[in-house]
Amino acid sequence: MNTLILLFRALRAGESLADPATWKNRQLISTAILAILYFLVKVLPVDISPDDLNIIADGIALLGCLANGYLTVATTDKIGFGGEA
């Protein structure tokens, strides 16, 4: 529970996660992995309807965007929501 509070607290302006460099490296790696997954879902021949493939690819893209947005805000003390900037 304490970790969850810290994760949300990092979104406040003027605060950030401990060791931003490590988190930014993880952000870059996770973005690359999600991009590769998105590409594979769209290109590999599988026995799934095109509509289902689009839903899967859109879900991967959505998760990537949410994670990237969170990590962008949480790993800097320059921007954020509320609080003192």
C-alpha beads as a LAMMPS data file, in Angstrom:
LAMMPS data file: protein, C-alpha beads

85 atoms
84 bonds

1 atom types
1 bond types

-500.0 500.0 xlo xhi
-500.0 500.0 ylo yhi
-500.0 500.0 zlo zhi

Masses

1 110.0

Atoms # bond

1 1 1 0.000 0.000 0.000
2 1 1 2.885 2.336 0.805
3 1 1 4.377 1.799 -2.663
4 1 1 1.080 2.693 -4.321
5 1 1 0.922 5.931 -2.347
6 1 1 4.484 6.772 -3.388
7 1 1 3.675 6.043 -7.042
8 1 1 0.754 8.482 -6.963
9 1 1 2.698 11.010 -4.896
10 1 1 5.360 11.120 -7.623
11 1 1 2.758 12.615 -9.967
12 1 1 2.582 15.790 -7.875
13 1 1 4.484 18.774 -9.212
14 1 1 7.833 19.207 -7.494
15 1 1 8.264 15.500 -6.669
16 1 1 9.644 12.525 -8.562
17 1 1 10.465 8.849 -8.142
18 1 1 13.789 7.977 -6.563
19 1 1 16.561 7.402 -9.129
20 1 1 14.920 8.931 -12.228
21 1 1 17.693 7.642 -14.525
22 1 1 16.795 4.009 -13.801
23 1 1 13.098 4.718 -14.379
24 1 1 13.806 6.565 -17.635
25 1 1 15.865 3.594 -18.869
26 1 1 12.968 1.290 -17.990
27 1 1 10.619 3.665 -19.778
28 1 1 12.685 3.474 -22.966
29 1 1 12.922 -0.320 -22.796
30 1 1 9.205 -0.787 -22.119
31 1 1 8.297 1.576 -24.963
32 1 1 10.508 -0.396 -27.356
33 1 1 9.040 -3.727 -26.209
34 1 1 5.464 -2.456 -26.606
35 1 1 6.271 -1.100 -30.072
36 1 1 7.676 -4.495 -31.084
37 1 1 4.595 -6.275 -29.689
38 1 1 2.315 -3.882 -31.555
39 1 1 4.228 -4.511 -34.771
40 1 1 4.121 -8.299 -34.304
41 1 1 0.394 -8.310 -33.609
42 1 1 -0.250 -6.320 -36.778
43 1 1 2.106 -8.238 -39.098
44 1 1 2.230 -11.896 -38.067
45 1 1 -0.276 -14.168 -39.757
46 1 1 -2.571 -15.556 -37.066
47 1 1 -5.999 -17.147 -37.195
48 1 1 -7.826 -14.231 -35.555
49 1 1 -10.284 -11.856 -37.155
50 1 1 -8.931 -8.457 -38.227
51 1 1 -11.261 -6.756 -35.738
52 1 1 -9.869 -8.819 -32.859
53 1 1 -6.311 -8.086 -33.996
54 1 1 -7.075 -4.376 -34.027
55 1 1 -8.503 -4.571 -30.504
56 1 1 -5.372 -6.363 -29.261
57 1 1 -3.051 -3.896 -31.012
58 1 1 -5.058 -0.942 -29.691
59 1 1 -4.861 -2.364 -26.156
60 1 1 -1.088 -2.677 -26.426
61 1 1 -0.840 0.891 -27.706
62 1 1 -3.091 2.177 -24.916
63 1 1 -1.033 0.464 -22.204
64 1 1 2.136 1.858 -23.726
65 1 1 0.778 5.393 -23.834
66 1 1 -0.446 5.235 -20.235
67 1 1 2.839 3.824 -18.936
68 1 1 4.891 6.314 -20.941
69 1 1 2.796 9.243 -19.735
70 1 1 3.030 8.149 -16.108
71 1 1 6.786 7.659 -16.244
72 1 1 7.317 10.977 -18.020
73 1 1 5.552 12.859 -15.226
74 1 1 6.745 10.698 -12.329
75 1 1 10.456 10.819 -13.169
76 1 1 10.827 14.588 -13.120
77 1 1 10.186 17.272 -10.561
78 1 1 9.676 19.884 -13.292
79 1 1 6.071 18.963 -14.196
80 1 1 3.187 17.275 -12.429
81 1 1 -0.348 17.633 -11.133
82 1 1 -1.185 20.000 -8.310
83 1 1 1.293 20.788 -5.572
84 1 1 4.020 23.388 -5.695
85 1 1 5.994 23.652 -8.923

Bonds

1 1 1 2
2 1 2 3
3 1 3 4
4 1 4 5
5 1 5 6
6 1 6 7
7 1 7 8
8 1 8 9
9 1 9 10
10 1 10 11
11 1 11 12
12 1 12 13
13 1 13 14
14 1 14 15
15 1 15 16
16 1 16 17
17 1 17 18
18 1 18 19
19 1 19 20
20 1 20 21
21 1 21 22
22 1 22 23
23 1 23 24
24 1 24 25
25 1 25 26
26 1 26 27
27 1 27 28
28 1 28 29
29 1 29 30
30 1 30 31
31 1 31 32
32 1 32 33
33 1 33 34
34 1 34 35
35 1 35 36
36 1 36 37
37 1 37 38
38 1 38 39
39 1 39 40
40 1 40 41
41 1 41 42
42 1 42 43
43 1 43 44
44 1 44 45
45 1 45 46
46 1 46 47
47 1 47 48
48 1 48 49
49 1 49 50
50 1 50 51
51 1 51 52
52 1 52 53
53 1 53 54
54 1 54 55
55 1 55 56
56 1 56 57
57 1 57 58
58 1 58 59
59 1 59 60
60 1 60 61
61 1 61 62
62 1 62 63
63 1 63 64
64 1 64 65
65 1 65 66
66 1 66 67
67 1 67 68
68 1 68 69
69 1 69 70
70 1 70 71
71 1 71 72
72 1 72 73
73 1 73 74
74 1 74 75
75 1 75 76
76 1 76 77
77 1 77 78
78 1 78 79
79 1 79 80
80 1 80 81
81 1 81 82
82 1 82 83
83 1 83 84
84 1 84 85
